[in-house]
Amino acid sequence: MQECLTILVADYVPLSNKGEEAIIRGIEDMLGDGKAVRLAVFGGVDKPKTVGNLTEFPARWIFNIQGRSHTNPPHLLTRIYFRFANYFGLYGNLPRIASGGPNYLKPLQDFFAQADYVLVGHDAVFNTESCAIINLAKQAGKRCGILGYGFSEPIKGAITILKQYRQALARADFCVFRSKTGWEIMRGIAKDPDKCILAPDPAFAMVPYDRQKVLEYLNRHQWYQLARQHSKLVVSCSVCQKDYLLAKCFPRGASTKERMALHCRYLADTFAGVLDRRDIVLVFLPHSIEPGDRNDLSTARRVVEFLGPRAEACAIIEDDLDARMLKGIIRQSDFAIGERRHFLIGTISSETPFIGLLSSDDYSTHDIIGDMGRCEDLLLNMDQFTPEQSAERINDAINRRQQIKADISNTMIELRKQLRLVAGMVKGQ
């Protein structure tokens, strides 16, 4: 009978964002070593939900701060109370991850009891609740630590909070950070700075579906069949509306709605400058299907609408695809243009030439893709380039796509080596 590995990622993980799923699947592939793997995360579900080997537990069962909607965050006083309460070991519902509370918690507590690893701090998730989880996991004798934390600076001057961070860093078995900015902040807090390791985002380790399975899906679409029959380049795209990007790149918009429109117009003008010079198909991927303004399909439809007659050269994939399939599609593309960070991670780790569109204050993406991924010259800050300039840079990159692919392939040799070292560190080897 095959041995099974059990991993609990004790963070809020919105799986409708496929970048979040890519991190979890990357963790699975990093640590699995060919074993069967059971995974669990916390989400916005009302009751436990299992799909395949991944279980989603309700975040509201234990968390007091995490898991709140970005449009309806916990009240400031609530956040302050629990941050300081955690300092005195008053963890609210958090201890219910291990024991106590209503009977309906038993599936979670059983999973926690069986977990080989308890991980916190994926993506940009880390706060005093994460510190408390580390304490609770260590009390239960679990191998526990931070894996893949990005950037979410702790409150400056809050001594009690910084002390909790410092204690958590000391107690954790491993402390791995994916961005230079977050790594430097935590090194400045840690008692032992050398314990803090800078390494690739776990999503780099996610293995996509094999070529045959991906082509079987793509060949169901007429746009893909025609593109290949007529030797057109297939260019995968990821577009999204993020508040910080809108604020930095389109400040002249008087409201969020106006900034969103300016953003979509910028993208349409940029893509027009590419479509007018090349016989390509732009295919927009459903990288995030979160409701509301953060839904990538809604953004894609608006961009295509602005393209007018050029929309004939565009396709929007509307299916709810998982992260492995999305990465497989990126790998089968000739080129990629993306705004989402984990879309860009997918391009590098599938060795697909690309251009990233972002803002100059998106430090995490510049750290992860530009610095660690050695692709800074492939990142265009929309607050510093006009659509015409961006289109020119994209066209130049398409011309150089074979060299870009070779450069990325060399980078991935080193990143894969780093990921193997991280896996050994997590396992205590």
Beta strands, then each sheet from edge to edge (+ up, - down):
strand 1: 4-12
strand 2: 36-43
strand 3: 49-51
strand 4: 54-58
strand 5: 117-120
strand 6: 143-149
strand 7: 175-177
strand 8: 196-198
strand 9: 233-238
strand 10: 280-284
strand 11: 314-316
strand 12: 335-338
strand 13: 354-358
strand 14: 379-381
sheet 1: 3+ 4- 2- 1- 5- 6- 7- 8-
sheet 2: 11+ 10+ 9+ 12+ 13+ 14+
end
